[in-house]
Amino acid sequence: MKVGIMGGTFDPIHFGHLRMAESAREIFELDEVLFIPSARPPHKVEKHITPEMHRLMMTYLATQSNKFFQVSPMEFLREGLSYTLDTIDALHEKYGTGTELFFIIGGDSMADLYKWYKARELVQKVHFIAATRPGVEVNFEELEKFFGAEGMTHIHQIISPELEISSTELRERIKNGRSIKYLLPQIVEEYILKNRLYLNG
């Protein structure tokens, strides 16, 4: 079995996340893609993050129409900071040794992969898929200097036509009273408006 993993704060989730996951699923023939909203990401300790309940619900709503997409609240059930390595270890325990795990991230995140917690150990346990826009490539030479030839067998790149959308931009649009229509699923937009999210930034 081949399982994709989409991690992130999803604050809010949008079509860029969904398209990236679908492109990876199709190209790598993944059996499913598991969306795991981050509870307390180490790199965002100082930043305000929308409460877990709202981010989890938006992720459920956004993914419900795709039979290959699943959502897990597993990071919310763990205490302390949300390290990817801990999540991967828990998933290996859940799925067993016969399952390959593929962590899907954007090209910008891939460039900083060497900064992640216990990055070399992490790359040994999971494949990484960097989804980049046409014309944007990951600097594999720099990554190989850190991870070595063996580690690079677990690092891949796909060119995904995902939309130029960011959660930061969406939050700013809502704060400033601008439209977010067609940038994320309508059902997520309705949830945001109903719960008056992001009005204060």
C-alpha positions, 0 to 999 in steps of 0.5 A, spaced: 500 500 500 502 507 498 499 512 502 500 520 501 500 525 507 498 532 506 500 536 513 499 543 514 495 548 518 490 548 513 488 555 516 484 555 511 485 549 506 484 551 499 484 549 492 492 549 492 492 544 497 487 539 494 490 540 487 497 538 490 495 532 493 491 530 487 497 531 482 501 526 487 496 521 488 495 520 480 503 520 479 505 516 484 499 511 484 497 512 491 492 508 494 489 514 499 492 521 501 491 522 508 490 530 510 493 531 517 492 538 520 498 540 524 496 541 532 502 545 534 507 546 529 514 548 531 516 553 526 509 557 528 509 557 536 509 564 536 504 565 531 496 565 532 493 559 529 485 558 528 483 553 533 483 546 532 476 544 531 475 549 525 481 547 522 479 540 522 472 541 520 474 545 514 479 540 512 473 534 512 469 539 508 474 540 503 476 533 502 469 529 502 468 529 495 474 525 493 474 518 495 481 517 495 482 523 501 482 521 508 482 526 514 486 524 521 486 528 527 492 524 530 496 530 531 491 534 536 491 527 540 498 528 542 501 533 547 507 537 545 509 540 539 507 537 532 514 534 529 513 530 523 517 524 525 513 523 531 507 523 526 511 518 521 512 513 526 505 513 529 503 512 521 508 506 520 505 503 527 498 504 524 499 501 517 505 496 518 511 495 514 508 493 508 506 500 507 510 506 503 509 513 506 509 519 501 509 526 504 507 531 500 510 538 500 511 545 496 517 546 493 519 552 498 518 547 504 523 542 500 528 547 500 528 547 508 527 540 509 534 539 512 532 544 517 526 539 519 527 536 526 532 530 525 531 531 518 536 525 516 532 520 520 526 522 517 528 522 510 530 514 511 523 513 514 518 516 508 518 519 501 518 526 500 514 529 494 516 536 492 510 539 488 512 545 484 509 550 479 512 549 472 518 553 471 520 552 478 525 546 480 528 544 487 535 544 488 537 537 488 544 538 489 544 542 495 539 537 498 544 531 496 550 535 500 546 534 506 542 527 505 547 524 501 545 519 495 541 514 499 537 519 502 536 522 495 532 516 493 527 518 498 526 525 495 522 526 489 519 532 485 513 533 481 510 539 476 503 540 479 499 545 476 496 548 483 493 554 483 497 560 486 493 561 492 496 561 499 492 561 506 495 568 508 493 571 502 486 568 504 486 570 511 488 577 509 482 578 503 477 576 509 480 581 514 479 586 508 472 584 506 475 582 499 472 576 495 475 569 496 470 565 492 473 560 487 479 560 491 477 554 496 471 550 496 464 553 496 463 549 502 469 551 506 467 559 504 460 558 507 463 555 514 468 561 514 463 566 513 458 562 518 463 562 524 466 569 522 473 566 522 479 571 520 475 577 521 481 580 525 486 577 521 
